[in-house]
């Protein structure tokens, strides 16, 4: 119990601070990569949608 309290109030070593900051940076990178994956999928979705809608427009123009 006393060891826990001592460890709670002690200052972290530089290595512990670096390790904690590295973990945060890695997590941030993973979150950003997830956002990129999502954005890329939205672009693909809208590209497909645009092509489909353009085909419909061309079909209606040909019929007129």
Contact map, one row per residue, 1 for C-alpha under 8 A:
1111100000000000000000000000000000000000000000000000000000000000
1111110000000000000000000000000000000000000000000000000000000000
1111111000000000000000000000000000000000000000000000000000000000
1111111100000000000000000000000000000000000000000000000000000000
1111111110000000000000000000000000000000000000000000000000000000
0111111111000000000000000000000000000000000000000000000000000000
0011111111000000000000000000000000000000000000000000000000000000
0001111111000000000000000000000000000000000000000000000000000000
0000111111100000000000000000000000000000000000000000000000000000
0000011111110000000000000000000000000000000000000000000000000000
0000000011111000000000000000000000000000000000000000000000000000
0000000001111101100000000000000000000000000000000000000000000000
0000000000111111100000000000000000000000000000000000000000000000
0000000000011111110000000000000000000000000000000000000000000000
0000000000001111111000000000000000000000000000000000000000000000
0000000000011111111100000000000000000000000000000000000000000000
0000000000011111111110000000000000000000000000000000000000000000
0000000000000111111111000000000000000000000000000000000000000000
0000000000000011111111100000000000000000000000000000000000000000
0000000000000001111111110000000000000000000000000000000000000000
0000000000000000111111111000000000000000000000000000000000000000
0000000000000000011111111100000000000000000000000000000000000000
0000000000000000001111111110000000000000000000000000000000000000
0000000000000000000111111111000000000000000000000000000000000000
0000000000000000000011111111100000000000000000000000000000000000
0000000000000000000001111111110000000000000000000000000000000000
0000000000000000000000111111111000000000000000000000000000000000
0000000000000000000000011111111100000000000000000000000000000000
0000000000000000000000001111111110000000000000000000000000000000
0000000000000000000000000111111111000000000000000000000000000000
0000000000000000000000000011111111100000000000000000000000000000
0000000000000000000000000001111111110000000000000000000000000000
0000000000000000000000000000111111111000000000000000000000000000
0000000000000000000000000000011111111100000000000000000000000000
0000000000000000000000000000001111111110000000000000000000000000
0000000000000000000000000000000111111111000000000000000000000000
0000000000000000000000000000000011111111100000000000000000000000
0000000000000000000000000000000001111111110000000000000000000000
0000000000000000000000000000000000111111111000000000000000000000
0000000000000000000000000000000000011111111100000000000000000000
0000000000000000000000000000000000001111111110000000000000000000
0000000000000000000000000000000000000111111111000000000000000000
0000000000000000000000000000000000000011111111100000000000000000
0000000000000000000000000000000000000001111111110000000000000000
0000000000000000000000000000000000000000111111111000000000000000
0000000000000000000000000000000000000000011111111100000000000000
0000000000000000000000000000000000000000001111111110000000000000
0000000000000000000000000000000000000000000111111111000000000000
0000000000000000000000000000000000000000000011111111100000000000
0000000000000000000000000000000000000000000001111111110000000000
0000000000000000000000000000000000000000000000111111111000000000
0000000000000000000000000000000000000000000000011111111100000000
0000000000000000000000000000000000000000000000001111111110000000
0000000000000000000000000000000000000000000000000111111111000000
0000000000000000000000000000000000000000000000000011111111100000
0000000000000000000000000000000000000000000000000001111111110000
0000000000000000000000000000000000000000000000000000111111111000
0000000000000000000000000000000000000000000000000000011111111100
0000000000000000000000000000000000000000000000000000001111111110
0000000000000000000000000000000000000000000000000000000111111111
0000000000000000000000000000000000000000000000000000000011111111
0000000000000000000000000000000000000000000000000000000001111111
0000000000000000000000000000000000000000000000000000000000111111
0000000000000000000000000000000000000000000000000000000000011111
